[in-house]
Amino acid sequence: MEAQRAKQVIITLLLSCCLLAVINPPTPSLSTKVIFDDEASIRINEQSDGGKLNQQLIITISHDDNGPLTANFSRVQDLLSIEQDLITGENDNLSYDSDTTYITRLETPFNSWSEALDSKGRDIGNASSWSDVLQPAIEDGWCGKNSTNEEQAALETTLLLLPKQTNLGIACPSFSGSSPTQPPQSNEILWLVWLDSESVITDWSELTVWCEKASKNSEYNFEPAGVNMLFKKAENIAEDDLNKMILPSILILGTLLFIGLRSLKSTLLTLGGVGMVLVAEVGLLSTLGHNFSVIDGIAIPIIMGVAVDGAFWYTHSSKDKEQIRKILFIAMVTTVAAVSIALFSQIKAQRSLALVMIIGIVLDWAMTRFILEDIYLSEKKSIKQPVLKPTIQKPISTFAWFWPASLIVLLCIAITAPAGVEVLDIQQFLPEDEGSLDDLQELRDNYMIASGTIVWIVVDVQGGDPQALQDILDLQQQISQHPSIISYDTGLIQTKLVMGLPNFDSNQSNTLDSVIENSTTSILMNDFRLIEDDITKGVAIAAFIDGENADAALDFKYDVEELLEINNFSGVIGGDLPIGAELAKSFENSRIIQILLAGFAVFITAYFITGSYQKALRIAIGTVAIGIAVDGLASHLGGRKVSTAPAVLLGMGFAADYLSHASVNERRDRSDDYARWGAALTSLSIFALVVFSKFPPAQDTGQLLSISILLSALLATFASFLPAEESGLNINIDQIPTEAK
C-alpha cells in the first residue's frame, strides 16, 4: 500500500513539473555570460549607466557600389538620417520593429564627428559639403593637446570604428598623409549597437532582421558582425542539432531497447519514462529561475543513456529484486558523486550542466525504482539460477588479470597525452568550416576594436573625494605605461588606448562625480562611474590590449592587480580574454586534482553504502583510471578544452555506474554480463549519434563518452572476475538459491 502511494505521489509530482514546462518553457542561450562569471563585467552591468557589456553588437556598413563612404558628404548625411530613423522609428522602411528587443544605445563615427565639429561651432547638419565644416582648417585636428572632450571622443571613435589603415584626415593631421581639411577616408565603417529586452536573454538575431530590412530599403549594406553574433550563430547550430537528433535518438534507443529487452511494453514504458523525466526536470528548473544554456542540451543523451540501466538489470539479471535495488542505488549514488565535483567548478556552464545531469540521474533512478520496477519484473525472463557451492576457496579466473592490465593501459593513455588547455573562446563553439569565423578574422585584421580585446578594471572609490579623483587619474596613467596596451603614434604624440576619466583642467574642488557629470560620454560607456543607491562606489577603466595573445592578457591582469595593491586600491579585473585565459590555466593546474577528488567522493560514497573497503576502493580506482584516460584522450583527439572537462567527469560517472554493478555482486553470471553490455551498448548508440552533430562541444562530448562507456563496460567486466573479498567468496547463505541449499 505504501509503495502504491509513493508511486502515485511521484507520478503526480512529475506530471506537475511537466505542466510547469509548458507554462515556463526554457529559453536556452549561449554567451560568455552563461559560460563563466566575470565579476568586473557583472558590476559594470549592474551599477553603470549604459554599460551592458554583453549586449554590445557590431554592424559593418558599406555602399552598394563599395565606393567611398566617409569622403562622400551626401552618403554621410544619408547615414546620419538612417541613424535617426533607427532610433526614432519615424521611417517605417528603416525603423527597428522588434517586439522582443529594443535599442538602448547607438555609437557611430558620423555622430561623434558631428558632435566634435559642433564643439567648434561647425554644424554638419546645415552643411552641403565637407569644406563647409572643415574650412578654415583646425590645424591640430582632434588629436591636439587643446582638443575638446568631444574631439577626443571623435578621435577614439575614428580609431576604433574605421579600418586600421584609414587616412585619418582631421581626426589626426599629425599622421603622414593626413590633412586637417579632409575627413577620414574609408569605404566601410562600423556601428556599435546596444540591445536589451525585458526577458533575461536578449535575442540578438533581431538585429539581423533590421540589417536585412535596411539593406533592402537603402543604398547601403548593413551586416551584423562580432563575437556576440557568432555566439548567437553557435546557439542556433546547437538548437538545430538538438531538433534534428531528438527523433533519431528516440528511434535508435527504442530499437535497441526492443532488441535487448525483447519486450515492446518495457521498451515503450522506458521511453515514456525518459521523456517524462526530461520534461519534468526542464519545468522544475525553469520555474526555479535556472538560466539554461545550449550546453545543457548535452545532458539529454546522458539522461537517456542512464535511464536504460535499470531496464536491463531488472529484466535480464539473475539477481533478485532486493539485490538489483541495491546495485542500482549504489550505481546512482556513485555516479552522482563523480559528477557532483563539477558543481564546484569555476566555469559557470559546467556547474549548470552538472546540476542538470544530477537531477536527471536521480529522477531516472526514482522513475525506475518506484514506477517501472514492478512492470520490469513482470516482464523478466525466466533465468535458471546457477548452483553455487559455498566454499572458502575459489581459483582466480584468468580474465581477472585483465583488470590490472587495463589499469596500466589507461594510465599509459594519460601519461602520453600532450599537456596544455586551449583558451576558452568562440572558436570552440563553432564548426571549423564555419564561414563566420573567416569573417571574424577579417574583422580582426581590419579593425582595432575587433583585433584588440577590452580588459575592464573596476576600482572601488568614493565619488565625492577630490583626492580619490587624482589617485584614479594617476592609476590610469600608470596602466597606460604597460607594454600590452595598444597605442597609436603620430610621430609627435603617442596615445595609449586606456579609457576612463577624461582629461580636464585640474582644480582642487573637482571630484570624480563633478568631472564625469560635466564630460562627454565615451564610445564604450555613457558613464564610467559605478553607482549604487545614488552613491558612486567605484569607477570602471577600459584598457585595449592584443586580442590574440592570451598569455599576455593574463600577465596584464596579474600586473594590474599588483598595481591596485601598490596604490592601496581594491577592485577586480575582467574581460573575456583574461578571464578565459585564467580559467584555462586554472583548469590545467586543477584537472588531475578534480579527477582525484571525484574518485575520493566515489570511494566515500561506495564505502558508506557497501561497508566494504575493498569494493569501494575497487570502484574508486577504476573510476579514477577512466577519468585520467578520458582526459588524455581529449588531448589526443583534438585538444584539451575547458568544454571537454564535463566529459571527463561524465566518463567517471559511467565508470562508477558499471563498476558498482560489478563490484557489489557476490557472484557473477552471464545474465549480469548481458544486462551490463545491453545497457552500455544502448547508451553508446546515443552518444555515437551525437558525434555527428555540428556543435563542437556536443561533438567532443559524444566522442569522449562513447569511448568512456566502452572502456567502462570492459573494465567492469574484468572487475567482475575478481574475487568478491580478499579472503574468498564471502557468500551470504541467504543469497544462495534454494537448489544449492
C-alpha positions, 0 to 999 in steps of 0.5 A: 500500500505504501509503495502504491502511494509513493508511486502515485505521489511521484507520478503526480509530482512529475506530471506537475513539473511537466505542466510547469514546462509548458507554462515556463518553457526554457529559453536556452542561450549561449554567451560568455555570460552563461559560460563563466562569471566575470565579476568586473563585467557583472558590476559594470552591468549592474551599477553603470549607466549604459554599460551592458557589456554583453549586449554590445553588437557590431554592424559593418556598413558599406555602399552598394557600389563599395565606393567611398563612404566617409569622403562622400558628404551626401552618403554621410548625411544619408547615414546620419538620417538612417541613424535617426530613423533607427532610433526614432522609428519615424521611417517605417522602411528603416525603423527597428520593429522588434517586439522582443528587443529594443535599442538602448544605445547607438555609437557611430563615427558620423555622430561623434564627428558631428558632435566634435565639429559642433564643439567648434561651432561647425554644424554638419547638419546645415552643411552641403559639403565637407569644406563647409565644416572643415574650412578654415582648417583646425590645424591640430585636428582632434588629436591636439593637446587643446582638443575638446572632450568631444574631439577626443571622443571623435578621435577614439571613435575614428580609431576604433570604428574605421579600418586600421589603415584609414587616412585619418584626415582631421581626426589626426593631421599629425599622421603622414598623409593626413590633412586637417581639411579632409575627413577620414577616408574609408569605404566601410565603417562600423556601428556599435549597437546596444540591445536589451529586452525585458526577458533575461536573454536578449535575442540578438538575431533581431538585429539581423532582421533590421540589417536585412530590412535596411539593406533592402530599403537603402543604398547601403549594406548593413551586416551584423558582425562580432563575437556576440553574433557568432555566439548567437550563430553557435546557439542556433547550430546547437538548437538545430542539432538538438531538433534534428537528433531528438527523433533519431535518438528516440528511434535508435534507443527504442530499437535497441531497447526492443532488441535487448529487452525483447519486450515492446511494453518495457521498451515503450514504458522506458521511453515514456519514462525518459521523456517524462523525466526530461520534461519534468526536470526542464519545468522544475528548473525553469520555474526555479529561475535556472538560466539554461544554456545550449550546453545543457542540451548535452545532458539529454543523451546522458539522461537517456543513456542512464535511464536504460540501466535499470531496464536491463538489470531488472529484466535480464539479471539473475539477481533478485529484486532486493539485490538489483535495488541495491546495485542500482542505488549504489550505481546512482549514488556513485555516479552522482558523486563523480559528477557532483565535483563539477558543481564546484567548478569555476566555469559557470556552464559546467556547474549548470550542466552538472546540476542538470545531469544530477537531477536527471540521474536521480529522477531516472533512478526514482522513475525506475525504482518506484514506477517501472520496477514492478512492470520490469519484473513482470516482464523478466525472463525466466533465468535458471539460477546457477548452483553455487557451492559455498566454499572458502576457496575459489581459483582466480579466473584468468580474465581477472588479470585483465583488470590490472592490465587495463589499469596500466593501459589507461594510465599509459593513455594519460601519461602520453597525452600532450599537456596544455588547455586551449583558451576558452573562446568562440572558436570552440563553439563553432564548426571549423568550416564555419564561414563566420569565423573567416569573417571574424578574422577579417574583422580582426585584421581590419579593425582595432576594436575587433583585433584588440580585446577590452580588459575592464578594471573596476576600482572601488572609490568614493565619488565625492573625494577630490583626492580619490579623483587624482589617485584614479587619474594617476592609476590610469596613467600608470596602466597606460605605461604597460607594454600590452596596451595598444597605442597609436603614434603620430610621430609627435604624440603617442596615445595609449588606448586606456579609457576612463576619466577624461582629461580636464583642467585640474582644480582642487574642488573637482571630484570624480562625480563633478568631472564625469557629470560635466564630460562627454560620454565615451564610445564604450560607456555613457558613464564610467562611474559605478553607482549604487543607491545614488552613491558612486562606489567605484569607477570602471577603466577600459584598457585595449590590449592584443586580442590574440595573445592570451598569455599576455592578457593574463600577465596584464591582469596579474600586473594590474592587480599588483598595481591596485595593491601598490596604490592601496586600491581594491577592485577586480579585473575582467574581460573575456580574454583574461578571464578565459585565459585564467580559467584555462590555466586554472583548469590545467593546474586543477584537472588531475586534482578534480579527477582525484577528488571525484574518485575520493567522493566515489570511494566515500560514497561506495564505502558508506553504502557497501561497508566494504573497503575493498569494493569501494576502493575497487570502484574508486580506482577504476573510476579514477583510471577512466577519468585520467584516460578520458582526459588524455584522450581529449588531448589526443583527439583534438585538444584539451578544452575547458568544454571537454572537462564535463566529459571527463567527469561524465566518463567517471560517472559511467565508470562508477555506474558499471563498476558498482554493478560489478563490484557489489555482486557476490557472484557473477553470471552471464545474465549480469554480463548481458544486462551490463553490455545491453545497457552500455551498448544502448547508451553508446548508440546515443552518444555515437549519434551525437558525434555527428552533430555540428556543435563542437562541444556536443561533438567532443562530448559524444566522442569522449563518452562513447569511448568512456562507456566502452572502456567502462563496460570492459573494465567492469567486466574484468572487475567482475572476475575478481574475487568478491573479498580478499579472503574468498567468496564471502557468500551470504547463505541467504543469497544462495538459491534454494537448489544449492541449499 
